[in-house]
Amino acid sequence: MLIDLISIVSFLGIAIAVYFSGSAAVQAKRDRLRSRLWGGVDQENPLSDAVLERLGNTDRNTPLDQEIRRAGWYRPTARRDFLSFRNTTVLFVMIICGVIAVGFGPGQRHLAARTVLVGIGGVILCWAVPRIYLRNVGNRRVMRIRRALPDALDLMSMCLTGGLSLTESFAHVSREIEFAYPDLSLELMIVKRQSELRSSDFAFDQFARRIDAPEIISLSSLITQGQRLGTDVVTSIREYADNIRLRRRQTADERSNKAGVKMLFPLTMCLLPSVFIILWGPSALE
């Protein structure tokens, strides 16, 4: 019975693979025809499109898209690849656990039930862990950008003082900090290109939405309002960089002051028993 079940599952797996491959081939032909008709080029992965079309939602305005942008995954197929990997992993775990549970037979129902429970736990993990990993990658990247922001603002103010335009200063700063701060360098280059294609207001608004950090949102508002009102952007940027450093120093001082209070309770609980033993031990023994 187990051999027959494995054969059936293998057949189903091959059928699903052939189905997705055929869908990918059809989608690739459609993309080539579309590119010939409209003169466009679609660089997306057809296999991921075929998998996602059956397994996931293709809506672009979701929290998942924001987390992907925060993580710096700007490939056109980043969302499709992520959903395809997660959903395929979930299906694989479900199939494997189902085969094992059915293979035990009716005489070992308790083992089959345990296998089903393990499968449910595995499905939950396969569904949640990629999203948690994506969120952690985005948070670490945003933290690196926030740490690099004051140095980039100082360079930007120097470029603006030297006579460069705002767009040119972004390009120059992006090249200068490429090795030290690659994440912020990429974001500044995106802002520069969006400024050339649309406008600086649109570019800074998109920058604030992608990163979604208080410093970036404040910087976007500062530069946008400065350009609209005609104020001195250079002085504003320099003062804003100094304020970021000051707030960071104050935050560090606050954390250092809290460290002593937080360590008081564990130190007391760890030292008091030994102190009591040393002070009261001899008298208790006598």
Secondary structure, 3 states (H helix, E strand, C coil): CHHHHHHHHHHHHHHHHHHHHHHHHHHHHHHHHHHHHHCCCCCCCHHHHHHHHHHCCCCCCCHHHHHHHHCCCCCCCHHHHHHHHHHHHHHHHHHHHHHHHHHCCHHHHHHHHHHHHHHHHHHHHHHHHHHHHHHHHHHHHHHHHHHHHHHHHHHHHHHHHCCCCHHHHHHHHHHHCCCCCHHHHHHHHHHHHHHHHCCHHHHHHHHHHHHCCHHHHHHHHHHHHHHHHCCCHHHHHHHHHHHHHHHHHHHHHHHHHHHHHHHHHHHHHHHHHHHHHHHHHHHHHC
